[in-house]
Amino acid sequence: MAKALLEQHGEFYPIGVCIDQEGKTMQRLIGDNDNYPLASVLLDHIQSDFTTKLSSGNIVAYTIVYQAKVTNKQYKDPVNVLIAKFESTDMETKGVYYLPYTITDKTVQFFEPWLD
């Protein structure tokens, strides 16, 4: 979904996906009746909602995918990345996955990802 949105629009709002106790997946996209929310506000809202639901046992896992620019040892200059923050009720399953990319002529090319 993120790749298709990047190729069509060059950007997208944060996307949240969670799994409930029965194994059913649910998506969280733009909400709160706001057609143009700030991505950071939407990201915070989805994160807060999923953290609360995970703590209460209403869901067993979630991930939130969003765009950012980051630097690290390999990328000294800022690089576009898709970030997937994920967590589950299994305390060992939590992390942040980084997937660098470029867009050329509406075609997304992904590079070597890394996990924190």
N, C-alpha and C positions, 0 to 999 in steps of 0.2 A: 504494500500500500504506500509506504513512504517513498519508494523509488518512483512509482507511478506519479505521485503528487509532485515530486521534484522535477520529473521530466515534463509534466504538464504546466506547472506553475512556477517552478524554481524555488519553492518554499512550501511550508505547511505549518499548521498549528500543532502543538503537542498532541500525541495520540496515546491514550491509555487503554490497556487491555487487562482484564482480571479474570480469574477462574474461581467460581464459587464452590461450595462444598460438594455439589453434585457433578462437578466437572464441566459445567456450562461456562462458555466464555462470553464476556460482555465487553463492549467497546465504550470508551469515553472520548468523545470528540468535543467540539465547541459546545458550550452550554450556557446556562444562566441567561438565556434570552438576549445575549449580547452578540451582535453580528460581527463586531470587530474588537474582541478582547485583546489585551496585551498578552503575548505568549507567556511572559514570565508569571503573570497573574493566573493564567489558566494552568500552567505547570504547577504552581504552588497549590492551587485548588484541587487538582487531580491527585497530587502527592498526599495532601492532607486527607482527602476522602479515602484513598486506598490504604493509607497507614491506619486510619481509624477502623476500617472494615477488616483489615488483616488482624489487628489487635483484638477485635471483638469476635473473630472467628467466622465472620460472614463470607470472607473469601479466603482461599488458601495460597494464592500467588497473584502477583501483578507485574506488569512492565509498563514503563512510560517511555515513549520514543519522541525525541525532539532534536532540533538542530542547534549547533553551536560552532564556535571557532575555538580551537585549542592549540597549545604548543606543548611539546615534550622533547625528549632527547633526539628523537628522529625528525621531528618537525620543529625547526627553530623559528620559522615564520608561522603565523596563524594559518591553520588548515581547517576547512569545512569538515565537520563530522556529524554523523547521526549518533546520538547517544541513546542507549537503551538501559535505563535503570531498572533493576529487577530485584524482587524479594519474594520469599515464600515463608510459610509457617515453619519450614525446616530451616532453622537458624543458620545452617551452613550455606544456604542458597540465597546469596545476596551479593550484588555487585553492580558494576557499571561497565558496559561494553561500548567501545568506541569504534566507529566504522568511518574512516576518512573517505572523502569522495571529491570528485570534480564534476562539473556539468559543462559539456561542450556541445553546442548545437542541439540542445534539449536531450542529450544522451548522458546518462549518469554512468560514471566509471568509479567503481569502488576499489580501494587499496587495502593493504594488509591491516586487519583490525587488531585491537588489543583489549585486554580485560583488566580492570582494577577491582 
